[in-house]
Amino acid sequence: MRHSREEKLAAFGRLLDVLDRLRVECPWDRKQTNESLRPNTIEETFELCDALLRDDTKEICKELGDVLMHVCFYALIGQEKDHFDIADICNHQADKLIFRHPHVYGEVKAETAEKVLENWEQIKLKEKDGNKTVLSGVPSSLPSLIKAYRIQDKARNVGFDWEERDDVWKKVREELDELEAELKRGDKERSTAELGDFLFSVINAARLYHLNPDNALEHTNQKFIRRFNFVEAHSIRQGKPLTEMTLEEMDQLWEEAKKMEREDNHQTQEI
């Protein structure tokens, strides 16, 4: 569905009008602050991420609306304090995008997405209100897996990276060997450190091969959940709790779940 520019602006204005009224007339909306909204914002963001992973168009639209509402709500609070309003937010973002896209709005050449990202990081370092160092722009509160990817990506954008991506596998194997050695020694603290190094190297490899490790891990999480639920459902139907099943019995059901997934995938491809 496509709407005209006028329809889009009208819809955005309608949302702002609704929030203005709720802020005055609704007891719950009236008492909200930046601090009280923050946990809800985090939850809404994760719900959007879940919908994006499922590629659920209807849910994506719904969750985007929830996130947009939060953006507008924070803007309203900022307006009440005479700090900023939604126009300031939009104009600041538009100005930033124009400044960081000189290959579109200026004379700079960038023929590939990789070159655009490299320019982006260099431009950010030159901004008056930009990051003072290359890695200072990585939020400290990011989940560790995503943070590792962003750290490596930012370093890459200023030239600190492997010359040949295949060379990363030597590093992965080296870190795995060091982890195994520490595990055999039984030193938990050093084993933890080596585990971190190993995971960091695997994430680095994923980045070099243009794979998103966070998405990959979440897909595996969901796959495990589906298969484990299958095993549990069959154990319930058999009247035998999982705790009373042997590992061999559970493995058999697990293989059945895998087989069903392969058959479903095959049928989907044929359709």
N, C-alpha and C positions, 0 to 999 in steps of 0.2 A: 504494500500500500504506500502510495506516494502522496504527500501533501504539498501544497504550494508554500512558498516562503511566508506569505501572509497568514496561512493557517497554522504554520509552525509557531510564528511569533504570537498569534492569538492564544494558542494552547499553552505556551510558556507563561504568557501574561495571566491566563486563567489560573494556573497553578500558583503563581505568586499571590493572586487575589485570595485564593482559598486559604493559603498559609497566613496571610495578613489577618483574615477573619478569625481563623482558629487561634491565633496567638492572643487575640483579644477576648474571645468568647468561650474557648475550651479551657477548663481548669488544668488539664494535663499539659496541653501545649503551652499554656501561660507560664508554668513553673519550670520549663526546661531551660537548661544552661548548656554551655559547651561541654562541661564536664559530665553532665547527666546524659547527654546525647552520645558521647563518645563510644560507650560499650555497644549501643544499638547500631552505630555506624559500622563498627567492626563486624558485627553479626551480619548486617545487610551486605557488606562487601563480600564476606565468605559465601553467603547464599547466592550472590551473583556469580562468583567463581564456580560454584557447584553447577549452576545452570549452564554456564559457558562450557564446562567440561562435558556435560551431557548433550550439548548443542540443542537444548530445548528452547526453541524460538519463543514460545509463549512465555515461559518462565524468565527468559533473558529480558524480554520486554518489561515484564512485571518487576523484576529485581532492579533493572536500570531505573525504573520509576522511583523505587524506594531510595536508591542511592542519590538520585537527582533531588528528591525531596529533602534529604539530609543536607545536601549542598545549599539548597535554597534556605533551609532553616538556619544554618550557620550564618548565612549572609544576612538574614533578618536580625539575628542576635547582634551581629556586627553593626548593623544599621542603627539599632536601638542604642548602642553604646557610642555612636557617631565615630566608629573606627573605619568602616567600609560598608558597601552594599553590593548587591548582585552585579551592578554595572561596573564597579571597580574590579570585581573578580573577573568578569568577562573581558574587560579591556586589558587588564594585566596579562591574562592568558593569551589574548590575541597579539599583543605587543611582543610577548616572549616568543610565540611561534614564528612571527615574522622575522624577528631578530635571529632566531636559530635556524632559519631556512633561507640563507643567502643564495642557495642554488635555485630558489624559486623567486624570491623577492629582490635578489641582487645579481651580481655577476659571477659568483663562485660556481665552479663546475663540480658536480657530483653525479656520476653516472650509475652508481650502484648503491644499494641500501647500506652496505658496509661502509662506504665512503661517507654517506650521510651521517651515520652514527659516530664515525671518527671526528667529523667536523663538529658535530653536536657537543661532544665532550670538550673539545678544544675551545669552542665558543663559550661554554658555561664557565670555564676557568677565567675568561676575560671579562665576564659580566661584573658590574660593580657590586651587585648583591648576590653574585654566584658563589660557588664553593671555593674555599681558599686552597684546598688540596684536591687531588684527583679522587680520593676515596672518601672525602668528608661528606659527599652527597648521598652515601649509602645509609639509609635510616638504621639506627642501632636496634630498633624494635622489629625489624624484618625477621621472619622465620629463618633459621640458620641455613637451610638448603638454598633458599632464594637469595639470601645475603651472599653466600659463597659465589653463586653464579654472577650476581651483579658486581661483586668485587673484581672477579676475573675479567668480566666484560669491560669494565671501566679501565682496567689496566691495559687491556688489549687496544682500546681506542687511542691510547697514547704510545702505542708501539711495543708494549711489554707483553710479549706472547711468544709462543713456539714458532720457529721458522717453518717447520714441517709438522703438520698436525699428527702424522703417524708416530712421531717421536714421543708423543704423550704416553703411549702404551708402555714404554720402558719405565717411565715414572710410576705408572699405575702398578706395574709388577714389582717395582722396587719398594713401594709403600706397602704392598700386600705382604711381601717377604718380611719387612720390618715389623709389621703388625703380628704376623705369625710367630716371629722370634720372641717378641715381648709376651705374647700369650703363653708361650711355652715356659718362659721364665716365671710367669705368675705375678708379674708386677702390674697391678691394676692401674696405677696412675700413668705409667709409661704406655701401657696398652691402650688406655683411653686416648692419649695424645697421638699414638700411631693410628688409631682408628679414625681420628679426625683428619689426619694427613691423607689416609687412604680414601676417605669419602670425598675430600677436597679434590684429589686427583681424578676420581671418577667423574665428578661434576665438571671438572675441567675438560675431560675427554668428551663428555656430552656436549659441552658448549662448542668445542672445536668441530664437532660433526653436526652442528646446528640442530641438536636435539634439546628439548626442554626437560631437564631432569625432574622438576617438580610435577609437571603434567604426567611424565612417564611413571613416576612413583605413585601418583594418585590413581592412575589407570590400573596399576598393579594392585593397589589397595582395594579398589572396587572389584577387581577380578577375584581376589582372595575372598572377599566378603560374599560374593555370589556363590562361589564354590563351597565355602564353609557352611553357608546357609543351606545349600543343597544337601550336604552331608548331615547336618543337624535335622533337617526336615524328614529325611529318610529314616534317621534313627528314631525319631518320634513316632513315625508311622509303624515302625517295627516294634515299638514298645520297649526299646532298649536305649537307655540314656547313653550319651557319648562317653561318660565316665566308665561305662561297663563294656564299651566296644574295644576291641583290640586295634592296634595301629594298622594291622593288615586289613581289617574290615573297613576302617576309615579311609585307607588308601584306595581301596576298591571303589568306594563311593566317590572319592575325589576324582578318580580316573573316569568314572561315568559322567561326572559333571563336565570334565574337560571335553569328553567325546560329544556331549550334547551341545556344548558351545561351538565346537568345530562344525557340527552339522547345521546349527542355526546360522553360522556365518556363511557356510556354503550355500544354503538356501537363499540368504539375503543377497549374495552376489549374483545368483541366478536370476533373481527378480529384477 
